[in-house]
Amino acid sequence: MFSVNSKNEDPWYLHAGLYLIIAVLTYLLIKVAIIDPKEEIDMQNYYKTESRLRMDDLKAAEILFEKKNKAFTNNINTLINFIKNDKFVDSVMNAFDSTTMKPANPFVALSNGIFTPDSLFRTPKSQRPYIIEIDTNITKDTIINRQGKILRVDTKKVIGSTYYIEDPDGYGTVGSLTNPALKNVTSWE
């Protein structure tokens, strides 16, 4: 019935093919389970760090803009042109702190090691522009004479006393439009 073959011989190429398939599947498993998630985590950490450095620089620019112009701005083009072309910013960037004798430059270097104003336009992850808003407060004061007749209504409009910067990718915010105590506070500190 059955013939007993003392030698169980499979062709060599069958074994070689199986070993090759095992090696490829092992590599794919390691890549999918270990390498790809690590790269993804590294990229997310880079995006978060880079975006927060850019928002710190935008915060420093808003502070300098407010010192010079007595109000904040919500126009990112105006803000970056201010950084690049204004002599006040240049003097602050090149100044030294007299007590510590360290540079007083308020801008921090980005992940590549240098400060580049043009990089502040967009987020590193999605390349969308940062959301920058300023507040507008309108106060009305009614002037009434002794007889109770309204003489006039004085309206005072204050633009840009607080600001708010947000990363559209969700890596943080700077400032607040509603709470003056959070004027220059970052959400990650």
PyMOL commands that place a pseudoatom at each C-alpha (Angstrom):
pseudoatom trace, name=CA, resn=MET, resi=1, chain=A, elem=C, hetatm=0, pos=[0.000, 0.000, 0.000]
pseudoatom trace, name=CA, resn=PHE, resi=2, chain=A, elem=C, hetatm=0, pos=[2.321, 2.646, 1.155]
pseudoatom trace, name=CA, resn=SER, resi=3, chain=A, elem=C, hetatm=0, pos=[5.804, 2.739, 0.002]
pseudoatom trace, name=CA, resn=VAL, resi=4, chain=A, elem=C, hetatm=0, pos=[8.129, 3.844, 2.704]
pseudoatom trace, name=CA, resn=ASN, resi=5, chain=A, elem=C, hetatm=0, pos=[10.743, 6.190, 1.418]
pseudoatom trace, name=CA, resn=SER, resi=6, chain=A, elem=C, hetatm=0, pos=[13.704, 6.263, 3.718]
pseudoatom trace, name=CA, resn=LYS, resi=7, chain=A, elem=C, hetatm=0, pos=[14.767, 9.620, 2.392]
pseudoatom trace, name=CA, resn=ASN, resi=8, chain=A, elem=C, hetatm=0, pos=[12.277, 12.434, 2.658]
pseudoatom trace, name=CA, resn=GLU, resi=9, chain=A, elem=C, hetatm=0, pos=[13.711, 14.813, 0.165]
pseudoatom trace, name=CA, resn=ASP, resi=10, chain=A, elem=C, hetatm=0, pos=[12.137, 18.120, -0.673]
pseudoatom trace, name=CA, resn=PRO, resi=11, chain=A, elem=C, hetatm=0, pos=[13.737, 20.190, -3.369]
pseudoatom trace, name=CA, resn=TRP, resi=12, chain=A, elem=C, hetatm=0, pos=[16.311, 22.676, -2.047]
pseudoatom trace, name=CA, resn=TYR, resi=13, chain=A, elem=C, hetatm=0, pos=[14.623, 25.630, -3.708]
pseudoatom trace, name=CA, resn=LEU, resi=14, chain=A, elem=C, hetatm=0, pos=[11.467, 24.967, -1.674]
pseudoatom trace, name=CA, resn=HIS, resi=15, chain=A, elem=C, hetatm=0, pos=[13.414, 25.367, 1.561]
pseudoatom trace, name=CA, resn=ALA, resi=16, chain=A, elem=C, hetatm=0, pos=[15.215, 28.443, 0.243]
pseudoatom trace, name=CA, resn=GLY, resi=17, chain=A, elem=C, hetatm=0, pos=[11.894, 30.006, -0.790]
pseudoatom trace, name=CA, resn=LEU, resi=18, chain=A, elem=C, hetatm=0, pos=[10.371, 29.335, 2.637]
pseudoatom trace, name=CA, resn=TYR, resi=19, chain=A, elem=C, hetatm=0, pos=[13.391, 30.853, 4.391]
pseudoatom trace, name=CA, resn=LEU, resi=20, chain=A, elem=C, hetatm=0, pos=[13.129, 33.904, 2.125]
pseudoatom trace, name=CA, resn=ILE, resi=21, chain=A, elem=C, hetatm=0, pos=[9.414, 34.303, 2.909]
pseudoatom trace, name=CA, resn=ILE, resi=22, chain=A, elem=C, hetatm=0, pos=[10.131, 33.995, 6.649]
pseudoatom trace, name=CA, resn=ALA, resi=23, chain=A, elem=C, hetatm=0, pos=[12.886, 36.640, 6.396]
pseudoatom trace, name=CA, resn=VAL, resi=24, chain=A, elem=C, hetatm=0, pos=[10.649, 39.063, 4.439]
pseudoatom trace, name=CA, resn=LEU, resi=25, chain=A, elem=C, hetatm=0, pos=[7.730, 38.612, 6.847]
pseudoatom trace, name=CA, resn=THR, resi=26, chain=A, elem=C, hetatm=0, pos=[10.051, 39.101, 9.839]
pseudoatom trace, name=CA, resn=TYR, resi=27, chain=A, elem=C, hetatm=0, pos=[11.373, 42.331, 8.320]
pseudoatom trace, name=CA, resn=LEU, resi=28, chain=A, elem=C, hetatm=0, pos=[7.847, 43.585, 7.595]
pseudoatom trace, name=CA, resn=LEU, resi=29, chain=A, elem=C, hetatm=0, pos=[6.728, 42.766, 11.133]
pseudoatom trace, name=CA, resn=ILE, resi=30, chain=A, elem=C, hetatm=0, pos=[9.682, 44.651, 12.649]
pseudoatom trace, name=CA, resn=LYS, resi=31, chain=A, elem=C, hetatm=0, pos=[9.090, 47.605, 10.317]
pseudoatom trace, name=CA, resn=VAL, resi=32, chain=A, elem=C, hetatm=0, pos=[5.362, 47.841, 11.033]
pseudoatom trace, name=CA, resn=ALA, resi=33, chain=A, elem=C, hetatm=0, pos=[5.602, 47.155, 14.775]
pseudoatom trace, name=CA, resn=ILE, resi=34, chain=A, elem=C, hetatm=0, pos=[8.788, 49.014, 15.733]
pseudoatom trace, name=CA, resn=ILE, resi=35, chain=A, elem=C, hetatm=0, pos=[10.360, 51.227, 13.060]
pseudoatom trace, name=CA, resn=ASP, resi=36, chain=A, elem=C, hetatm=0, pos=[7.307, 53.035, 11.612]
pseudoatom trace, name=CA, resn=PRO, resi=37, chain=A, elem=C, hetatm=0, pos=[5.751, 53.981, 14.987]
pseudoatom trace, name=CA, resn=LYS, resi=38, chain=A, elem=C, hetatm=0, pos=[9.112, 55.296, 16.211]
pseudoatom trace, name=CA, resn=GLU, resi=39, chain=A, elem=C, hetatm=0, pos=[9.480, 57.457, 13.089]
pseudoatom trace, name=CA, resn=GLU, resi=40, chain=A, elem=C, hetatm=0, pos=[5.923, 58.721, 13.527]
pseudoatom trace, name=CA, resn=ILE, resi=41, chain=A, elem=C, hetatm=0, pos=[6.564, 59.601, 17.177]
pseudoatom trace, name=CA, resn=ASP, resi=42, chain=A, elem=C, hetatm=0, pos=[9.820, 61.339, 16.226]
pseudoatom trace, name=CA, resn=MET, resi=43, chain=A, elem=C, hetatm=0, pos=[8.032, 63.394, 13.544]
pseudoatom trace, name=CA, resn=GLN, resi=44, chain=A, elem=C, hetatm=0, pos=[5.220, 64.353, 15.960]
pseudoatom trace, name=CA, resn=ASN, resi=45, chain=A, elem=C, hetatm=0, pos=[7.813, 65.449, 18.547]
pseudoatom trace, name=CA, resn=TYR, resi=46, chain=A, elem=C, hetatm=0, pos=[9.618, 67.508, 15.888]
pseudoatom trace, name=CA, resn=TYR, resi=47, chain=A, elem=C, hetatm=0, pos=[6.373, 69.178, 14.756]
pseudoatom trace, name=CA, resn=LYS, resi=48, chain=A, elem=C, hetatm=0, pos=[5.396, 69.978, 18.348]
pseudoatom trace, name=CA, resn=THR, resi=49, chain=A, elem=C, hetatm=0, pos=[8.814, 71.368, 19.289]
pseudoatom trace, name=CA, resn=GLU, resi=50, chain=A, elem=C, hetatm=0, pos=[9.236, 73.366, 16.076]
pseudoatom trace, name=CA, resn=SER, resi=51, chain=A, elem=C, hetatm=0, pos=[5.729, 74.813, 16.244]
pseudoatom trace, name=CA, resn=ARG, resi=52, chain=A, elem=C, hetatm=0, pos=[6.174, 75.887, 19.854]
pseudoatom trace, name=CA, resn=LEU, resi=53, chain=A, elem=C, hetatm=0, pos=[9.506, 77.544, 19.034]
pseudoatom trace, name=CA, resn=ARG, resi=54, chain=A, elem=C, hetatm=0, pos=[7.800, 79.453, 16.218]
pseudoatom trace, name=CA, resn=MET, resi=55, chain=A, elem=C, hetatm=0, pos=[4.950, 80.503, 18.510]
pseudoatom trace, name=CA, resn=ASP, resi=56, chain=A, elem=C, hetatm=0, pos=[7.515, 81.697, 21.099]
pseudoatom trace, name=CA, resn=ASP, resi=57, chain=A, elem=C, hetatm=0, pos=[9.055, 83.859, 18.379]
pseudoatom trace, name=CA, resn=LEU, resi=58, chain=A, elem=C, hetatm=0, pos=[5.631, 85.160, 17.336]
pseudoatom trace, name=CA, resn=LYS, resi=59, chain=A, elem=C, hetatm=0, pos=[4.960, 86.006, 20.995]
pseudoatom trace, name=CA, resn=ALA, resi=60, chain=A, elem=C, hetatm=0, pos=[8.271, 87.886, 21.220]
pseudoatom trace, name=CA, resn=ALA, resi=61, chain=A, elem=C, hetatm=0, pos=[7.412, 89.754, 18.016]
pseudoatom trace, name=CA, resn=GLU, resi=62, chain=A, elem=C, hetatm=0, pos=[3.979, 90.722, 19.369]
pseudoatom trace, name=CA, resn=ILE, resi=63, chain=A, elem=C, hetatm=0, pos=[5.551, 91.996, 22.596]
pseudoatom trace, name=CA, resn=LEU, resi=64, chain=A, elem=C, hetatm=0, pos=[8.054, 94.130, 20.671]
pseudoatom trace, name=CA, resn=PHE, resi=65, chain=A, elem=C, hetatm=0, pos=[5.331, 95.370, 18.318]
pseudoatom trace, name=CA, resn=GLU, resi=66, chain=A, elem=C, hetatm=0, pos=[3.210, 96.395, 21.293]
pseudoatom trace, name=CA, resn=LYS, resi=67, chain=A, elem=C, hetatm=0, pos=[6.151, 98.172, 22.952]
pseudoatom trace, name=CA, resn=LYS, resi=68, chain=A, elem=C, hetatm=0, pos=[6.715, 100.271, 19.857]
pseudoatom trace, name=CA, resn=ASN, resi=69, chain=A, elem=C, hetatm=0, pos=[3.153, 100.794, 18.579]
pseudoatom trace, name=CA, resn=LYS, resi=70, chain=A, elem=C, hetatm=0, pos=[1.165, 100.651, 21.864]
pseudoatom trace, name=CA, resn=ALA, resi=71, chain=A, elem=C, hetatm=0, pos=[-1.092, 97.905, 20.415]
pseudoatom trace, name=CA, resn=PHE, resi=72, chain=A, elem=C, hetatm=0, pos=[-0.815, 94.348, 19.135]
pseudoatom trace, name=CA, resn=THR, resi=73, chain=A, elem=C, hetatm=0, pos=[-1.426, 93.312, 15.531]
pseudoatom trace, name=CA, resn=ASN, resi=74, chain=A, elem=C, hetatm=0, pos=[-3.341, 90.403, 14.044]
pseudoatom trace, name=CA, resn=ASN, resi=75, chain=A, elem=C, hetatm=0, pos=[-1.667, 90.659, 10.638]
pseudoatom trace, name=CA, resn=ILE, resi=76, chain=A, elem=C, hetatm=0, pos=[1.153, 88.135, 10.354]
pseudoatom trace, name=CA, resn=ASN, resi=77, chain=A, elem=C, hetatm=0, pos=[2.616, 89.903, 7.316]
pseudoatom trace, name=CA, resn=THR, resi=78, chain=A, elem=C, hetatm=0, pos=[2.872, 93.148, 9.280]
pseudoatom trace, name=CA, resn=LEU, resi=79, chain=A, elem=C, hetatm=0, pos=[4.437, 91.290, 12.191]
pseudoatom trace, name=CA, resn=ILE, resi=80, chain=A, elem=C, hetatm=0, pos=[7.094, 89.531, 10.106]
pseudoatom trace, name=CA, resn=ASN, resi=81, chain=A, elem=C, hetatm=0, pos=[7.904, 92.694, 8.139]
pseudoatom trace, name=CA, resn=PHE, resi=82, chain=A, elem=C, hetatm=0, pos=[8.282, 94.414, 11.509]
pseudoatom trace, name=CA, resn=ILE, resi=83, chain=A, elem=C, hetatm=0, pos=[10.786, 91.736, 12.594]
pseudoatom trace, name=CA, resn=LYS, resi=84, chain=A, elem=C, hetatm=0, pos=[12.747, 91.908, 9.361]
pseudoatom trace, name=CA, resn=ASN, resi=85, chain=A, elem=C, hetatm=0, pos=[12.819, 95.652, 8.702]
pseudoatom trace, name=CA, resn=ASP, resi=86, chain=A, elem=C, hetatm=0, pos=[12.296, 97.670, 11.877]
pseudoatom trace, name=CA, resn=LYS, resi=87, chain=A, elem=C, hetatm=0, pos=[15.332, 99.324, 13.473]
pseudoatom trace, name=CA, resn=PHE, resi=88, chain=A, elem=C, hetatm=0, pos=[13.800, 98.938, 16.942]
pseudoatom trace, name=CA, resn=VAL, resi=89, chain=A, elem=C, hetatm=0, pos=[13.732, 95.147, 16.557]
pseudoatom trace, name=CA, resn=ASP, resi=90, chain=A, elem=C, hetatm=0, pos=[17.270, 95.172, 15.191]
pseudoatom trace, name=CA, resn=SER, resi=91, chain=A, elem=C, hetatm=0, pos=[18.509, 97.176, 18.173]
pseudoatom trace, name=CA, resn=VAL, resi=92, chain=A, elem=C, hetatm=0, pos=[16.791, 94.783, 20.622]
pseudoatom trace, name=CA, resn=MET, resi=93, chain=A, elem=C, hetatm=0, pos=[18.182, 91.712, 18.826]
pseudoatom trace, name=CA, resn=ASN, resi=94, chain=A, elem=C, hetatm=0, pos=[21.744, 93.096, 18.971]
pseudoatom trace, name=CA, resn=ALA, resi=95, chain=A, elem=C, hetatm=0, pos=[21.568, 94.413, 22.545]
pseudoatom trace, name=CA, resn=PHE, resi=96, chain=A, elem=C, hetatm=0, pos=[23.211, 92.908, 25.615]
pseudoatom trace, name=CA, resn=ASP, resi=97, chain=A, elem=C, hetatm=0, pos=[21.769, 92.531, 29.089]
pseudoatom trace, name=CA, resn=SER, resi=98, chain=A, elem=C, hetatm=0, pos=[23.944, 94.751, 31.267]
pseudoatom trace, name=CA, resn=THR, resi=99, chain=A, elem=C, hetatm=0, pos=[23.586, 92.616, 34.392]
pseudoatom trace, name=CA, resn=THR, resi=100, chain=A, elem=C, hetatm=0, pos=[24.339, 89.211, 32.869]
pseudoatom trace, name=CA, resn=MET, resi=101, chain=A, elem=C, hetatm=0, pos=[26.255, 90.391, 29.793]
pseudoatom trace, name=CA, resn=LYS, resi=102, chain=A, elem=C, hetatm=0, pos=[24.286, 87.920, 27.703]
pseudoatom trace, name=CA, resn=PRO, resi=103, chain=A, elem=C, hetatm=0, pos=[22.523, 88.777, 24.459]
pseudoatom trace, name=CA, resn=ALA, resi=104, chain=A, elem=C, hetatm=0, pos=[19.063, 90.287, 24.989]
pseudoatom trace, name=CA, resn=ASN, resi=105, chain=A, elem=C, hetatm=0, pos=[17.702, 88.788, 21.775]
pseudoatom trace, name=CA, resn=PRO, resi=106, chain=A, elem=C, hetatm=0, pos=[14.093, 87.759, 22.551]
pseudoatom trace, name=CA, resn=PHE, resi=107, chain=A, elem=C, hetatm=0, pos=[13.891, 85.387, 19.593]
pseudoatom trace, name=CA, resn=VAL, resi=108, chain=A, elem=C, hetatm=0, pos=[14.836, 81.727, 19.990]
pseudoatom trace, name=CA, resn=ALA, resi=109, chain=A, elem=C, hetatm=0, pos=[16.610, 79.639, 17.404]
pseudoatom trace, name=CA, resn=LEU, resi=110, chain=A, elem=C, hetatm=0, pos=[14.430, 77.098, 15.640]
pseudoatom trace, name=CA, resn=SER, resi=111, chain=A, elem=C, hetatm=0, pos=[15.180, 73.375, 15.399]
pseudoatom trace, name=CA, resn=ASN, resi=112, chain=A, elem=C, hetatm=0, pos=[17.699, 73.957, 12.618]
pseudoatom trace, name=CA, resn=GLY, resi=113, chain=A, elem=C, hetatm=0, pos=[19.715, 76.211, 14.950]
pseudoatom trace, name=CA, resn=ILE, resi=114, chain=A, elem=C, hetatm=0, pos=[18.952, 79.604, 13.412]
pseudoatom trace, name=CA, resn=PHE, resi=115, chain=A, elem=C, hetatm=0, pos=[16.144, 82.149, 13.676]
pseudoatom trace, name=CA, resn=THR, resi=116, chain=A, elem=C, hetatm=0, pos=[14.357, 82.641, 10.344]
pseudoatom trace, name=CA, resn=PRO, resi=117, chain=A, elem=C, hetatm=0, pos=[11.505, 85.186, 10.347]
pseudoatom trace, name=CA, resn=ASP, resi=118, chain=A, elem=C, hetatm=0, pos=[10.008, 83.807, 7.114]
pseudoatom trace, name=CA, resn=SER, resi=119, chain=A, elem=C, hetatm=0, pos=[9.423, 80.437, 8.799]
pseudoatom trace, name=CA, resn=LEU, resi=120, chain=A, elem=C, hetatm=0, pos=[6.926, 82.065, 11.180]
pseudoatom trace, name=CA, resn=PHE, resi=121, chain=A, elem=C, hetatm=0, pos=[4.236, 82.342, 8.494]
pseudoatom trace, name=CA, resn=ARG, resi=122, chain=A, elem=C, hetatm=0, pos=[3.180, 78.686, 8.612]
pseudoatom trace, name=CA, resn=THR, resi=123, chain=A, elem=C, hetatm=0, pos=[3.075, 75.658, 10.886]
pseudoatom trace, name=CA, resn=PRO, resi=124, chain=A, elem=C, hetatm=0, pos=[5.690, 72.968, 10.260]
pseudoatom trace, name=CA, resn=LYS, resi=125, chain=A, elem=C, hetatm=0, pos=[3.224, 70.084, 10.031]
pseudoatom trace, name=CA, resn=SER, resi=126, chain=A, elem=C, hetatm=0, pos=[0.360, 71.177, 7.782]
pseudoatom trace, name=CA, resn=GLN, resi=127, chain=A, elem=C, hetatm=0, pos=[1.876, 74.412, 6.429]
pseudoatom trace, name=CA, resn=ARG, resi=128, chain=A, elem=C, hetatm=0, pos=[-1.288, 76.271, 7.438]
pseudoatom trace, name=CA, resn=PRO, resi=129, chain=A, elem=C, hetatm=0, pos=[-0.913, 79.833, 8.755]
pseudoatom trace, name=CA, resn=TYR, resi=130, chain=A, elem=C, hetatm=0, pos=[-0.963, 80.445, 12.480]
pseudoatom trace, name=CA, resn=ILE, resi=131, chain=A, elem=C, hetatm=0, pos=[-4.191, 81.911, 13.812]
pseudoatom trace, name=CA, resn=ILE, resi=132, chain=A, elem=C, hetatm=0, pos=[-3.511, 85.372, 15.254]
pseudoatom trace, name=CA, resn=GLU, resi=133, chain=A, elem=C, hetatm=0, pos=[-6.311, 87.435, 16.751]
pseudoatom trace, name=CA, resn=ILE, resi=134, chain=A, elem=C, hetatm=0, pos=[-6.475, 90.662, 18.725]
pseudoatom trace, name=CA, resn=ASP, resi=135, chain=A, elem=C, hetatm=0, pos=[-9.269, 92.014, 20.867]
pseudoatom trace, name=CA, resn=THR, resi=136, chain=A, elem=C, hetatm=0, pos=[-11.437, 95.014, 20.165]
pseudoatom trace, name=CA, resn=ASN, resi=137, chain=A, elem=C, hetatm=0, pos=[-13.088, 96.740, 23.103]
pseudoatom trace, name=CA, resn=ILE, resi=138, chain=A, elem=C, hetatm=0, pos=[-15.768, 99.346, 22.618]
pseudoatom trace, name=CA, resn=THR, resi=139, chain=A, elem=C, hetatm=0, pos=[-16.777, 101.376, 25.657]
pseudoatom trace, name=CA, resn=LYS, resi=140, chain=A, elem=C, hetatm=0, pos=[-19.641, 103.827, 25.624]
pseudoatom trace, name=CA, resn=ASP, resi=141, chain=A, elem=C, hetatm=0, pos=[-20.114, 106.620, 28.104]
pseudoatom trace, name=CA, resn=THR, resi=142, chain=A, elem=C, hetatm=0, pos=[-23.366, 108.572, 28.168]
pseudoatom trace, name=CA, resn=ILE, resi=143, chain=A, elem=C, hetatm=0, pos=[-23.106, 112.223, 29.173]
pseudoatom trace, name=CA, resn=ILE, resi=144, chain=A, elem=C, hetatm=0, pos=[-26.310, 113.475, 30.858]
pseudoatom trace, name=CA, resn=ASN, resi=145, chain=A, elem=C, hetatm=0, pos=[-27.034, 117.005, 32.089]
pseudoatom trace, name=CA, resn=ARG, resi=146, chain=A, elem=C, hetatm=0, pos=[-28.720, 117.850, 35.441]
pseudoatom trace, name=CA, resn=GLN, resi=147, chain=A, elem=C, hetatm=0, pos=[-32.161, 117.758, 33.936]
pseudoatom trace, name=CA, resn=GLY, resi=148, chain=A, elem=C, hetatm=0, pos=[-31.634, 114.183, 32.713]
pseudoatom trace, name=CA, resn=LYS, resi=149, chain=A, elem=C, hetatm=0, pos=[-31.267, 115.102, 29.073]
pseudoatom trace, name=CA, resn=ILE, resi=150, chain=A, elem=C, hetatm=0, pos=[-28.698, 113.091, 27.109]
pseudoatom trace, name=CA, resn=LEU, resi=151, chain=A, elem=C, hetatm=0, pos=[-26.082, 115.451, 25.773]
pseudoatom trace, name=CA, resn=ARG, resi=152, chain=A, elem=C, hetatm=0, pos=[-23.930, 112.942, 23.911]
pseudoatom trace, name=CA, resn=VAL, resi=153, chain=A, elem=C, hetatm=0, pos=[-22.616, 109.392, 23.922]
pseudoatom trace, name=CA, resn=ASP, resi=154, chain=A, elem=C, hetatm=0, pos=[-18.856, 109.098, 23.924]
pseudoatom trace, name=CA, resn=THR, resi=155, chain=A, elem=C, hetatm=0, pos=[-17.582, 105.934, 22.267]
pseudoatom trace, name=CA, resn=LYS, resi=156, chain=A, elem=C, hetatm=0, pos=[-14.056, 104.766, 22.768]
pseudoatom trace, name=CA, resn=LYS, resi=157, chain=A, elem=C, hetatm=0, pos=[-12.678, 101.920, 20.692]
pseudoatom trace, name=CA, resn=VAL, resi=158, chain=A, elem=C, hetatm=0, pos=[-9.503, 100.162, 21.864]
pseudoatom trace, name=CA, resn=ILE, resi=159, chain=A, elem=C, hetatm=0, pos=[-7.971, 97.740, 19.387]
pseudoatom trace, name=CA, resn=GLY, resi=160, chain=A, elem=C, hetatm=0, pos=[-5.217, 95.307, 20.228]
pseudoatom trace, name=CA, resn=SER, resi=161, chain=A, elem=C, hetatm=0, pos=[-4.793, 95.401, 23.984]
pseudoatom trace, name=CA, resn=THR, resi=162, chain=A, elem=C, hetatm=0, pos=[-4.567, 91.567, 24.108]
pseudoatom trace, name=CA, resn=TYR, resi=163, chain=A, elem=C, hetatm=0, pos=[-3.680, 88.940, 21.518]
pseudoatom trace, name=CA, resn=TYR, resi=164, chain=A, elem=C, hetatm=0, pos=[-4.138, 85.238, 20.891]
pseudoatom trace, name=CA, resn=ILE, resi=165, chain=A, elem=C, hetatm=0, pos=[-1.973, 82.901, 18.788]
pseudoatom trace, name=CA, resn=GLU, resi=166, chain=A, elem=C, hetatm=0, pos=[-3.084, 79.358, 18.000]
pseudoatom trace, name=CA, resn=ASP, resi=167, chain=A, elem=C, hetatm=0, pos=[-1.483, 76.498, 16.132]
pseudoatom trace, name=CA, resn=PRO, resi=168, chain=A, elem=C, hetatm=0, pos=[-4.145, 75.020, 13.821]
pseudoatom trace, name=CA, resn=ASP, resi=169, chain=A, elem=C, hetatm=0, pos=[-2.474, 71.608, 14.222]
pseudoatom trace, name=CA, resn=GLY, resi=170, chain=A, elem=C, hetatm=0, pos=[-3.215, 71.652, 17.963]
pseudoatom trace, name=CA, resn=TYR, resi=171, chain=A, elem=C, hetatm=0, pos=[0.266, 72.097, 19.435]
pseudoatom trace, name=CA, resn=GLY, resi=172, chain=A, elem=C, hetatm=0, pos=[-0.620, 74.999, 21.702]
pseudoatom trace, name=CA, resn=THR, resi=173, chain=A, elem=C, hetatm=0, pos=[-1.751, 78.580, 22.148]
pseudoatom trace, name=CA, resn=VAL, resi=174, chain=A, elem=C, hetatm=0, pos=[-0.303, 81.871, 23.363]
pseudoatom trace, name=CA, resn=GLY, resi=175, chain=A, elem=C, hetatm=0, pos=[-2.249, 84.568, 25.165]
pseudoatom trace, name=CA, resn=SER, resi=176, chain=A, elem=C, hetatm=0, pos=[-5.964, 85.064, 25.648]
pseudoatom trace, name=CA, resn=LEU, resi=177, chain=A, elem=C, hetatm=0, pos=[-8.541, 87.497, 24.311]
pseudoatom trace, name=CA, resn=THR, resi=178, chain=A, elem=C, hetatm=0, pos=[-10.752, 87.279, 27.382]
pseudoatom trace, name=CA, resn=ASN, resi=179, chain=A, elem=C, hetatm=0, pos=[-8.344, 87.068, 30.313]
pseudoatom trace, name=CA, resn=PRO, resi=180, chain=A, elem=C, hetatm=0, pos=[-5.732, 89.850, 30.592]
pseudoatom trace, name=CA, resn=ALA, resi=181, chain=A, elem=C, hetatm=0, pos=[-3.810, 87.793, 33.169]
pseudoatom trace, name=CA, resn=LEU, resi=182, chain=A, elem=C, hetatm=0, pos=[-2.945, 85.333, 30.362]
pseudoatom trace, name=CA, resn=LYS, resi=183, chain=A, elem=C, hetatm=0, pos=[-1.638, 88.062, 28.050]
pseudoatom trace, name=CA, resn=ASN, resi=184, chain=A, elem=C, hetatm=0, pos=[1.760, 86.486, 27.249]
pseudoatom trace, name=CA, resn=VAL, resi=185, chain=A, elem=C, hetatm=0, pos=[1.228, 83.008, 28.688]
pseudoatom trace, name=CA, resn=THR, resi=186, chain=A, elem=C, hetatm=0, pos=[1.854, 79.907, 26.591]
pseudoatom trace, name=CA, resn=SER, resi=187, chain=A, elem=C, hetatm=0, pos=[-0.360, 76.860, 27.025]
pseudoatom trace, name=CA, resn=TRP, resi=188, chain=A, elem=C, hetatm=0, pos=[2.547, 74.402, 27.330]
pseudoatom trace, name=CA, resn=GLU, resi=189, chain=A, elem=C, hetatm=0, pos=[4.444, 76.058, 30.185]
for i in range(1, 189): cmd.bond("trace and resi %d" % i, "trace and resi %d" % (i + 1))
show_as sticks, trace
zoom trace
